[in-house]
Amino acid sequence: MGKLFGTDGVRGQANAELTPELALAVAVAAARTLAEQDRTHPPVAVVGRDPRASGEMLEAAVVAGLASAGARVLRLGILPTPGLAYLMGEVSADLGVMISASHNPMPDNGVKLFAAGGNKLPDEVEERIEAAVTAGVDGWVRPTGARVGRVRDLPAGAEHYVKHLVQSVPHPLDGLRVVVDCANGAAYQVAPAAYRLAGAEVVAIHAEPDGININDGCGSTHLESLREAVREHGAQVGIAHDGDADRCLAVTADGETVDGDQIMAVLALAMKEAGTLAEDTLVATVMSNLGLKLAMKEAGVRLVETRVGDRYVLEALRAANLALGGEQSGHVVMPAHATTGDGVLTGLHLLARVAALGRPLSELAAVVTKLPQVLVNVPVADRNAAAEAPEVTAAAAAASAELGETGRVLLRPSGTEQMVRVMVEASSADVAREVAERIATLVRETSPAR
């Protein structure tokens, strides 16, 4: 990967690092790259965004860039990221461009590209696009006349997406009162509509985006107001999404948080019972709580662990044709219904399980007994050298052996900073903290930060 694309597209502060000029250049480069791959027809591109104020500006730049390169552009307007991915397959699009910075604060924005079918863009294609951005337009003959791309809106896109979501639900949500926190984001219309159509009584909060208030003290990163609303309205469940609605967290009737690990456990058991959990296997990252692994082992479900990042979860799911995976953050992937993490889809299936069994979410989530987890971020001079130092790895191995089956130690170099993350789980918080600090001290001594 180069310097332009990160793990989730091009991100930065809008109109500072991420300028309209850069967005236009990325769009032109993407359309040109796809046109070079297949010269039988002009590429078809769909463009969506979340409600950030800067999204209007960046959408205009992206659409102009695509059309100037000869692409036929379908503009979706405000729609969740997984909605754009789904609609790509419906309209046989060659390229998807989502303008969003997900759960990041409002000043940030991003440009995320999808390949045909709503799949992640292959690394080699991303690298070619980046090279084209760097090279600029030298030697490129712009299309003119009838070959200039055309732009039209797809106003029925959200309706088709909601219908798709509701058709996937295995049990109606009748009898459930649900509070849905839309994060003043891309799902402010789609999420309440989907939950209502599936049968739930819905109280929507933070569903009035003004371009500035996305993720502002609300959504999956700020559950306080959702807890209050659940209690106030006597709801059985609260559901929280982030700015582009690819995540889902929940709270119980008593206001307790239900994280991605617990949601995956509930869904895995439901799918195993229904015979739809392929190979009786769940995919999660190494950062998932050990309690999830122990619960799945008890239930006869195999847990496959990947590196941190939804891209690695997706790779593992596709490689073995598996049916469920995700992250502790609430980014859950169900390949039978979506090509990427879909928060509203996740929420619908979680609520369907609650409705089908007639049991409170707190009881279902209790299948996972979360072990105390302590994370220490250690600044170092060389993150890889520090994490791989023999004395550090030996100490980590010894601590893991000491903790046994009810604990573990994970050393992980940061992907973006000179830092080593030391994560320890143990039967008690005190033990986890003592082991984490002991190893963190050794990491500091091995490679002191400059």
C-alpha positions, -999 to +999 in steps of 0.1 A: +000+000+000+012+035-007+008+068+012-025+079-002-047+050+006-050+038+042-068+007+054-101+022+047-097+045+017-084+081+017-090+098+050-082+133+064-095+166+075-119+178+048-106+208+029-072+204+046-056+170+039-086+158+019-093+186-006-117+187-035-087+187-059-075+154-043-110+139-044-114+148-080-079+134-088-088+101-071-121+098-090-104+105-124-077+080-116-102+053-106-123+058-137-093+058-160-079+026-143-112+008-147-116+020-183-081+006-191-091-028-176-123-031-197-127-011-229-159-027-239-181-001-222-177+031-202-174+023-165-206+027-144-200+043-110-223+049-080-215+077-055-229+079-020-221+100+011-230+106+048-245+139+059-212+157+068-212+193+055-180+186+035-197+157+018-215+181-005-183+196-017-165+163-020-194+146-038-194+174-064-157+169-070-159+131-072-189+132-096-171+158-118-140+137-119-158+105-128-178+121-155-148+139-169-131+105-173-162+092-192-179+072-164-217+070-162-225+082-127-254+072-105-257+095-075-273+079-044-272+109-020-271+101+017-270+064+023-250+040+046-218+025+032-233-011+031-263+003+012-240+016-015-222-017-016-255-036-020-268-013-047-237-017-068-247-053-074-283-042-082-272-018-110-241-038-121-218-009-112-180-012-119-170+012-092-185+025-059-173+057-042-185+063-006-177+097+009-176+092+046-153+091+076-174+065+094-173+071+132-147+099+130-157+134+141-173+159+117-142+178+105-128+145+089-140+129+058-130+101+035-132+086+000-136+048+000-136+028-032-155-004-039-150-029-068-178-045-088-203-063-067-197-041-037-164-058-028-132-043-014-110-029-042-081-053-047-048-039-034-032-040-069-060-019-084-057+005-055-020+008-061-026+015-098-051+042-089-026+058-065+001+057-092-023+074-116-030+101-090+007+107-085+013+109-123-015+133-129-031+139-163+001+139-184-005+121-216-041+115-209-066+124-237-098+135-220-131+122-236-151+149-254-185+152-270-208+122-265-180+103-247-182+126-217-198+109-188-234+116-178-248+120-142-282+110-129-298+104-095-310+071-082-337+083-057-352+048-052-319+034-040-326+037-003-360+020-007-345-010-025-319-013+002-344-012+030-365-039+013-334-061+009-326-057+046-360-066+058-363-096+035-333-111+052-348-111+087-355-146+100-383-136+124-406-106+127-398-080+153-434-077+165-438-068+201-403-052+205-399-015+214-365-004+202-346+029+206-323+035+175-295+060+177-287+070+142-256+091+151-270+119+130-255+100+102-261+082+069-288+058+084-310+085+098-338+075+075-329+040+065-325+025+100-358+036+115-376+026+083-360-009+083-367-017+119-403-005+116-409-024+084-396-055+102-423-051+129-406-032+157-420-001+175-392+023+169-381+054+188-354+072+167-329+095+184-301+116+168-319+113+135-318+150+125-284+155+108-275+191+100-241+185+085-223+194+117-236+170+144-227+136+129-212+114+157-213+144+181-219+128+215-240+101+200-239+069+180-219+037+187-190+057+202-212+075+227-239+053+242-249+075+272-279+092+256-291+058+242-291+043+276-311+072+289-336+069+261-340+031+265-349+037+302-372+067+294-392+048+268-393+015+285-376-002+255-364-038+255-333-029+234-313+000+222-294-001+190-265+023+181-250+029+147-220+050+136-218+078+110-219+055+080-239+027+097-214-001+091-213-008+128-239-018+154-237-019+192-266-025+216-277-018+251-301-039+272-333-027+289-311-020+320-287+001+300-258-025+299-236-023+268-237-053+244-205-051+222-196-067+190-182-099+206-215-105+224-235-097+193-215-122+173-220-148+199-258-144+199-259-145+161-235-175+159-257-195+182-288-185+162-272-195+129-258-228+143-293-237+155-307-228+121-280-247+102-267-216+085-234-212+103-210-226+077-186-252+092-199-241+126-172-214+125-170-178+135-143-154+124-131-127+148-099-106+153-072-113+179-086-083+199-119-100+206-123-109+243-111-143+253-146-148+268-160-150+233-136-179+224-145-198+256-182-193+250-179-205+214-159-235+225-186-244+250-212-241+223-193-262+198-184-233+175-149-230+161-133-195+163-109-184+136-088-154+146-074-129+122-053-097+124-070-065+135-091-049+107-123-058+089-104-064+057-087-095+073-121-107+086-135-104+051-105-123+036-109-152+061-147-154+054-142-155+016-112-178+017-132-206+035-167-196+024-178-189+059-210-172+071-203-149+100-174-127+113-166-094+128-150-072+154-155-062+190-163-027+177-196-039+162-185-043+126-202-076+118-202-093+084-228-117+072-218-127+036-251-143+028-267-108+029-239-083+025-204-079+011-192-057+039-201-049+075-237-037+078-249-022+111-286-022+103-285-057+090-267-068+122-293-050+144-322-066+126-308-101+130-300-094+167-335-082+174-349-111+154-332-135+179-346-116+209-381-117+194-379-153+183-369-166+218-389-141+238-359-136+261-343-103+271-311-093+254-292-093+287-299-130+290-288-138+255-256-117+257-247-134+290-234-164+270-202-144+268-185-138+302-160-111+293-127-114+310-111-082+324-089-067+296-061-041+301-045-023+271-013-004+275+001+017+246+039+019+248+057+046+228+090+032+214+118+041+190+111+010+168+077-007+171+086-039+152+120-043+169+105-038+204+076-062+198+099-089+184+127-085+209+136-120+224+133-108+260+099-093+253+085-123+235+099-146+261+083-126+289+049-126+270+051-164+266+059-169+302+030-146+313+006-165+290+016-198+305+012-183+339-024-171+331-034-205+316-067-210+298-084-180+315-059-154+303-037-143+275-011-117+264-011-100+230+017-078+217+008-058+186+029-031+169+007-001+159+000+002+122+004+040+122+026+050+151+059+041+168+040+023+195+035-013+208+001-022+222+003-046+251-031-063+258-036-087+287-067-106+297-069-124+330-094-137+356-092-104+375-085-068+366-057-065+391-039-095+376-044-082+341-031-048+351+000-062+369+010-084+340+004-056+314+025-031+333+053-057+338+055-064+301+051-027+291+080-018+313+102-044+295+091-030+261+100+005+271+134-006+283+140-026+251+134+004+227+131+037+246+111+063+227+133+092+214 
